[in-house]
Amino acid sequence: MELTHIEHIGIAVKDLQKAIDYYENVLGVHCYAIEEVKEQKVRTAFFKVGQTKIELLESTDAEGPVGKFIEKKGEGIHHMAFAVQHIDKALEEVESKGIRLIDKETRKGAEGLDIAFLHPKSTFGVLTEFCEKKAGKE
């Protein structure tokens, strides 16, 4: 398995528009996309800083994963996402090394990526996401 780059850092926020305003008006970075991922019960906003993206995550349902995260831990860094090639093989490899998976199969994420999460109890407390952009997807 080869991690090709940090795909994005996910940050849980209570109010997406207030967070967008901070990133744009204080830090001076432009929000290039806002998207709802209904299956994950979130609205996302993306910024690019160099080669890395920042993904803001606002829960659309208090019982969704981000809603529960904010209730338990408050706003802040939610996950670190790594780009991989052959995500299915990457999942098999880390599982064979004793890493607990949240997703044994990929699911659809924002920006059309195939994604899967590793459990933070196996990754030193960091919710880790693998992402793969399938050929032909922009």
N, C-alpha and C positions, 0 to 999 in steps of 0.2 A: 504494500500500500504506500502511496505517495501523496502527502498533502501538498497541493500545488500553491495554495495561498490562504490567507485568512479571508474568507468570503465576506463575512460581516460580523459585527458585534451587535447583539440584540439588547435593547434597553427597554424595560417595562416602565410605562408612564401612565399616570391617571388621566391626563388631559392631552390628547395628541396635538391639538392646535397650539396650546401654550408651549409645549415642548418644541414644536416646529418653529414657533416664533423665537424661542431662545436660540436654537441652532442657526436660524437665518439672521436674526437681528443682532445677536451678541457674538456668535462665533463666525458669522459671515459665510456659512456654507448654504448651498441651495438645495432645497427639497426637490428631487427630480421625479418622485412617484409617490402616490398614496394609493393603497390597495386594501380591500377587505378580503380576508381569507376566512370564509364562513366556517369551514371545517375545523379551524383552530380557534374560532371565536375571537378574532382580533382584527383591528385595523392597523395597517403599517404605513410608515413614512420612511423613505430612504434618502440618504445623503451619501455623497462620495467624498472621501478625504484621502487624497493620493490614490492608491490602488485598493484601499479598503472601504467598505460601506458600513454605515451606521444604520441600523434598522430600529426605529422607534415602534413600540408595540403598545397599543391601547386595547384593553379588553372590551369586547362587545357583550360579554356575559360574565357576571361576577363568579359564576361556577366554572368558567373556562380556565384553562391552564394559566394564562397571564393574570386573570382576575384573582385566582387562588394564590398565585405568587405574590402579588401586591398586598393582598390581605395578610399573608404570613410574614413577608420580608420587607414590604414597602417598595417604593420605586427604586430602580437602579439596574445594574447589569443583570440581565436575565440569562444570556447564553453567549457562547463563542462558537462561531460557525466556520468550518474549514471546507474548502473546495477539495473534492477528491474526484478521481476518475474511477469508474467502475464501483459505484457505491455499494452494490450488493456484495461484491468481493471484499470491500473494506469492512462492511459489517460482519461478515463471516470471520474475517481475520481477527478483528478485535474481540469478538465473542470467543474465538478459540483461545485467546490469551486471557480469558477470565473476566472480561469486561461485561457488565450487565447492560443489556440493551433495553431502551424504552420501546423502540420500533425495530421489530425483526424484519419488517418489509418497509420499503419506502412509501412516502405519501407525497402529495403535492403541496408545495409551499409557495410563498410569494415569489413573484418574478418568474413563475413557470419552472422553478427548480424542483427536482426530486430531492426530498430531505428525509433524514432519520436522526433520531436523538439517542445519545448514550446517557445512561443514568448517572447523575452526579455523585452517587455513593461509590461509584467505581472510578470516578475521574477527579478525585481530590476536591469535591464540592463544586465543580464547574459543570453546569449543564452544557454538554458538547453536542453540536449538530454537524452532521456531514451533509454536504450539498453537492449535487451534480447537475450540470447543465447538459441536457441531452442534445445530441447533434441536431442541427436544424432549428433550434429554439433560440430566439433572440433574447 
